Structures are given as structure tokens and as C-alpha cells.
């Protein structure tokens, strides 16, 4: 396992670093970013929050815009931000912003041409943490969070792998992708027309059946342009009510889908994760 | 005076907004961003910090990356971020990133073809605050800050107009532009080959002669790639020592020229300005 350092910036007495590596899971070269808090420089193993970004994003959006490093430095949490899809000239793509590169939807594609590279579920679940835990001073205490498409990814990964994550949170997640345009388009392409294969990647369907619980925190802006048609947090709330899932979902008046919203509430999310990561 | 609202995002219970307007000073349409803290929604007039960005930037870099809104919301300070140069198809430009669009250097150009639009000194000093103070719930208590080229601009504006600003701060300013490659290139183009005309735009020369003081705070990363050749903070320190200027200059080990550096110390800058704006 080799990784190449691409950049390095001191940030709140810790370090923001970008790396590239060859992913066997995705069959291409991938970039990720990691924020290492100052505690990680003192020989101490720190827990890790994985952050999954939304459509069109890379590893950079969250690290540049969320303002998370200040709190991660205080709490002693590393943050890892992978890219949102496989990349490279030979990776299948689509003209739409919501399919192909930048839009991996954190699934394992089964349909050609996507299945050759688009295995983001396995990458985030297995290969990336294996690499992070072997190359950096981090423990195996993991939390996961994300925004929009990445909120969907974080919820699905935690709901299907409760033994892997201490806590999960999301901003403006695509809560019920089998019933929204973004989800239907992506799942049809990646997973095929048989909707039976889609249920494994739908947070609302998974939460309704859940019996093992990962504490979950969700924030949703009420002025989000995608709220009604694409995000549908009411489906997640109904599922949690049905299974008794420990979900705290906050609706925030006036806030939209942007990183200005995420920055306004990221401190609450990091403190939520820190509480569960320290147990 | 008319302005057009371009965007609006709720942020830390206040509002980030972008506007365009026709600038008579710059003879073109300009965009700026304003952050209005929650206190400004309660009929109270709040003080304003003007932020001047560096080479290649627009109004967006600081608002998206510095993480300033959290503290501005706490302290009740508005922040205004203008663009870094005139813009438009008929505005003179250069192939280099360090001249022309995105590189106005906050001077009033006297040389053709630049003098038709490049009057950023007058724009930031007069037209922009006049517009801001007539259109938004802000007082005439002003502070000014900036990064790199914008740090140069902030220091020059405060040093030449001590009655206009309560305080000034800068990250990684171009401290002695008459003696560095960026400054020599820009000043030759905008102000002409006669270096006598350059002294009015050099913070170190101005600070050496200063008799009226605006309290000044400067942060400089010691791992900044531009430190030795372009920024030269030691010239500013020597000038302050000579005139007894109230300059606090901090060198920060390991920090570079990026917004990761700015974000790490912006809270200290905003608290410094708040102290002087409240007097």
C-alpha cells in the first residue's frame, strides 16, 4: 500500500493533507484529504470522522468551506474526506452532473459500463479505512457523516454496518432515493431497472427495518431548494418512528442547501460524534 | 444608487448576500458580498469590517473559506468583501495572474490603458462605503483587513486615511511593494516608471512617516512560499520601530499563504477589530 502526498497545510495547529493512491476497489487512482488534529502529532491515536460529500464535489469542498478544523482540533478528531466517485480518463461518465464522475452515490454498481469502477460503497467501507488506519496515527473508532448525496451515503453505510461506526450524521441527506429523481436516475444506471436491488441503498427503507442502532443526527434547512422533491426527510422521520431508531432530526428555518448551512451547524455535529467516539 | 441582489444564504443566524451595482469610480459593473450578522436584523446599526482579498480572488474566497461568519455573528460586525479589480469584457487585462483582472492592487491607475477602470483605491475608500452605509443597517464605524495583495491594500488605505478606520489588520501582506517583483510589475503598469508615484501605495514607506495611528495587527506564516521575495514583513516591522507605530506582528511557525492559515487566526483578528470598533 503506497500513498503519495500532494499537499500539506497547517491548520489550527494540526495538518490538512491531500494524498493520492491506487484503489484496488475502484480500479483507478484516487485522491483523499485528511485533517490530523494536533493531538495526532503527539503519538496518540485519534478517532476518525469520515465525511462524504455531495454531487459535483471532491475531497476539497468540505475541507475548505465547512470550518470543521477548529472544532476537530479542539476535540482531537481526525477527518477524512474521500472523493465522490472514481476518476480518470477511462472511467465511465455521463453528461449530467448527477450521474458518473462526481456522482458515485456510494453504491457498488452492478451494471455495465459503471461496474468496472463505481464501487464507492466498498471503497468507503473497507479499502479507505484500512489504508487510513495503517498509514496514520488513528484508532479504529469511526464515525461517518455527509451532505446531500453524501448524507445518503453516510446513513446507508452506518445502517448496514452498525458494528463499524459509533455515530452517524447528515446534512440535507437524500433520505429516500428510491422515491426521488436523483436516486431513481442513479440507481437505474448503477443497479439496473429491478428496484428490488435498490432497497439496500435507501436510508429510509433500512432505518424502518433496523434492529441495531447507530445514534443518528440530521440537520435539514427549510429553505433548501431540493427539500420537497429530492431530500424528503419526512420519510426518514417516519422510518425512525416505526423502528424506534435513535434519530434526532432538526429543521432549520431559513437555511439552504449550501456550505453556509453546513458551517453554521458543523460544530454541533462534531460534538455529537465526539461524545460517541469517546465512549 | 441601485444594487441588484444576486444570492442570499442564511449563515450563523445572519445573512450572506451578493450584490452587483454599477460603479461610477470603476466605470463598470461590480459584485460584492456582505455578511450581515443577526444583530443587523433587529434594527440596530452594526459596524463594518472591509475585507480586501488577494491576487486572483473575487468576493467569494473569504466568505467561503475564512470561517469568519461565526465570530462576526457573535460580535455583531458586518463584513463587506469587494472584488479585487474592475471586471467586464471591455476592461483591460493581462495574461499574468498578477496584473489586470483579479489584480487591481487597490491603487488609482494613472497609465493607459489601465486608468480607464483601475481605480480600486477610490472605490474601496469612497464609493463602496457610501453605498454600503446608505443601503444596509450599518454605522460609519469602519475597520479594514486583507490578505496578501489585499493586506497591502488594507494597510495603505488605513495609513493614508486614519480618520476613516478604527483598526486595520492583514494576513501575509505585501509589505513593501516598491521592493518586490509583484509590486514592481503592477506599479510600473498602473502608475508608470517614475517610482516617485509609488510611495503613496507602499505600507512600509507610509508607516515609517506616520504620525496619526490606526492600531494594526499582522499575521505572517513562516512556511509561506512568498515570504522572502514578495511579502517582506521585516520592512514593515522596521518602519513601525522607526515611527513608533502601534503594530503587532505575529510570525506563525509552519503556516503557509493559504486560507487554512487565515481560518486559523481570523477569530483573533475579528476580536481585535471588535475591541476598537466598540470604543
Interface residues (C-beta under 8 A of the other chain):
Chain A: X9 X10 X11 X12 X13 X16 X64 X65 X67 X69 X70 X221 X223 X254 X255 X256 X258 X259 X260 X261 X263 X264
Chain B: X9 X10 X11 X12 X13 X16 X64 X65 X67 X69 X70 X221 X223 X254 X255 X256 X258 X259 X260 X261 X263 X264
